[in-house]
């Protein structure tokens, strides 16, 4: 179970890495984000890649919940707790996030691009929920990686011990989250959402 969970996690992490870099690119504006997304879609918006990704997400959710139920009473330190609780949150986040994207594409016939993703982040009062909901997902993604790193890494890097390396990964995740939210909300000034995406905000 652990091995299956690990390898499905690697597949998902590759996609999430591209996804987060794309979101980070939003600091250069919505147009730049969409242009980069169109380039990335050549890689992951095809039947083979999407099938592999959806299969990996399904495995990750099921195995993650099983591991959480098995390990939740046997954790002893910060990173062990972070690993199981971040994994649980990310499992539900992935389920909700992918369901929303597929619903937007297949039912609403929307281009699930930059504006689809940021509609809730830039609409009051929905943003009171979506900003912490989405921000926490990014932080916990890095938290999950940092927790795994703390268990797998045995060597120092430029004199930094593995445990401290894990804290650095977590801190980088928090900083990157703030930068991504800065870009996705037009430098915290709010963004005008095109009319076709009003269905996402109940307008």
C-alpha positions in Angstrom: 0.0 0.0 0.0 2.8 2.4 0.9 4.7 1.7 -2.3 1.6 2.2 -4.5 0.8 5.4 -2.6 4.3 6.6 -3.1 4.4 6.1 -6.8 1.0 7.5 -7.5 2.1 10.5 -5.4 5.2 11.0 -7.6 3.0 11.1 -10.7 0.6 13.6 -9.1 3.5 15.7 -7.9 4.9 16.1 -11.4 1.5 17.5 -12.6 1.0 19.6 -9.5 4.5 21.0 -9.9 3.6 22.2 -13.5 0.3 23.5 -12.2 1.8 25.5 -9.4 4.5 26.9 -11.6 1.7 28.0 -14.0 -0.1 29.7 -11.1 3.1 31.4 -10.0 3.4 32.7 -13.5 0.2 34.7 -12.9 2.3 37.4 -11.2 3.0 38.4 -14.8 -0.7 38.7 -15.5 -3.7 36.6 -16.7 -2.6 36.6 -20.3 0.9 35.2 -19.4 -0.8 32.5 -17.2 -3.1 31.4 -20.0 -0.3 31.4 -22.6 1.8 29.2 -20.4 -1.2 26.9 -19.6 -1.8 26.4 -23.3 1.9 25.3 -23.7 1.6 22.9 -20.7 -1.7 21.5 -22.0 0.2 20.0 -24.9 1.8 17.7 -22.3 -1.1 16.9 -20.0 -4.3 17.7 -21.9 -4.6 14.4 -23.9 -6.3 11.1 -23.3 -3.2 9.2 -22.2 -1.9 11.7 -19.7 -5.3 12.5 -18.3 -6.1 8.8 -17.9 -2.8 8.2 -16.0 -3.4 11.3 -13.9 -7.0 10.4 -12.9 -6.0 6.8 -12.2 -3.1 8.0 -10.0 -5.5 10.4 -8.1 -8.0 7.7 -7.5 -5.2 5.4 -6.1 -3.8 8.3 -4.0 -7.2 9.1 -2.5 -8.1 5.5 -1.6 -4.7 4.5 -0.4 -4.2 7.8 1.5 -7.4 7.4 3.4 -6.6 3.8 4.3 -3.1 4.8 5.5 -4.6 7.7 7.5 -7.0 5.3 9.3 -4.2 2.8 10.0 -1.6 5.3 11.2 -3.5 8.1 12.9 -3.1 6.7 16.4 0.6 5.8 16.0 2.2 9.1 15.2 4.8 10.6 17.5 6.3 13.7 16.0 5.4 16.9 14.1 6.2 15.6 10.6 4.4 12.3 11.1 1.3 14.2 12.1 1.8 16.6 9.2 2.1 13.7 6.8 -1.2 12.0 7.7 -3.3 15.1 8.2 -2.0 16.9 5.1 -2.6 13.7 3.1 -6.2 13.6 4.3 -6.8 17.2 3.4 -5.2 16.8 0.0 -7.2 13.7 -0.8 -10.5 15.5 -0.3 -9.1 18.6 -2.1 -8.1 16.6 -5.1 -11.5 14.9 -5.2 -13.4 18.2 -5.1 -11.0 20.0 -7.4 -11.0 17.4 -10.1 -14.8 17.0 -9.9 -15.2 20.8 -10.3 -12.9 20.8 -13.3 -14.6 17.9 -15.0 -18.0 19.4 -14.3 -16.8 22.7 -15.8 -15.5 21.1 -18.9 -18.1 18.4 -19.6 -21.3 19.9 -18.2 -20.9 23.6 -18.3 -18.7 23.5 -21.5 -16.3 26.1 -20.1 -12.6 26.5 -20.8 -11.2 25.6 -17.4 -8.4 28.1 -17.7 -7.1 30.9 -15.4 -10.5 32.6 -15.0 -12.3 29.3 -14.1 -9.8 28.7 -11.3 -9.8 32.2 -9.9 -13.5 33.1 -10.0 -14.1 32.2 -6.4 -10.8 33.8 -5.2 -11.8 37.2 -6.7 -15.5 37.3 -5.7 -16.7 38.5 -2.3 -17.8 36.8 -0.1 -16.8 33.5 -1.8 -13.2 34.5 -1.5 -13.5 34.3 2.3 -13.7 30.5 1.8 -11.7 30.0 -1.3 -8.6 31.9 -0.4 -7.9 29.8 2.8 -9.2 26.6 1.2 -6.9 26.9 -1.8 -4.0 28.5 0.1 -4.0 25.7 2.7 -4.0 23.1 -0.1 -0.7 24.5 -1.5 0.9 24.8 1.9 -0.1 21.2 2.8 1.2 19.9 -0.5 4.6 21.2 0.5 4.0 20.0 4.0 3.3 16.5 2.8 6.5 16.6 0.7 8.5 18.0 3.7 7.1 15.2 5.9 8.1 12.5 3.4 11.5 14.2 3.0 12.0 14.0 6.8 11.6 10.2 6.7 13.5 9.5 3.4 16.4 11.9 3.6 19.4 10.7 5.6 22.2 13.0 4.5 23.1 16.6 5.1 22.9 19.1 2.2 25.4 21.9 2.5 25.6 21.2 6.2 21.9 21.3 6.8 20.4 18.4 8.6 17.5 16.4 7.1 15.0 17.7 9.7 15.9 21.3 9.0 15.7 20.6 5.3 12.1 19.6 5.8 11.3 22.8 7.6 12.9 24.8 4.8 10.7 22.9 2.3 7.6 23.9 4.3 8.7 27.5 4.6 9.3 27.7 0.8 5.7 26.3 0.4 4.3 29.1 2.6 6.2 31.8 0.7 5.2 30.3 -2.7 1.5 30.2 -1.6 1.5 33.9 -0.8 3.2 34.7 -4.2 0.6 32.5 -6.0 -2.3 34.2 -4.3 -0.7 37.5 -5.1 -0.8 36.6 -8.8 -4.2 35.0 -8.8 -5.8 38.0 -7.2 -4.2 40.6 -9.4 -1.7 41.7 -6.7 -4.5 41.4 -4.0 -6.5 44.1 -5.9 -9.1 41.7 -7.2 -9.6 40.6 -10.8 -12.6 41.2 -13.1 -14.0 37.8 -14.2 -15.4 37.4 -17.7 -19.2 37.0 -17.9 -19.1 33.4 -19.1 -17.7 32.4 -15.7 -20.5 34.1 -13.7 -22.0 30.6 -13.3 -19.1 29.8 -11.1 -19.9 32.5 -8.6 -23.7 32.4 -8.7 -24.2 35.7 -10.5 
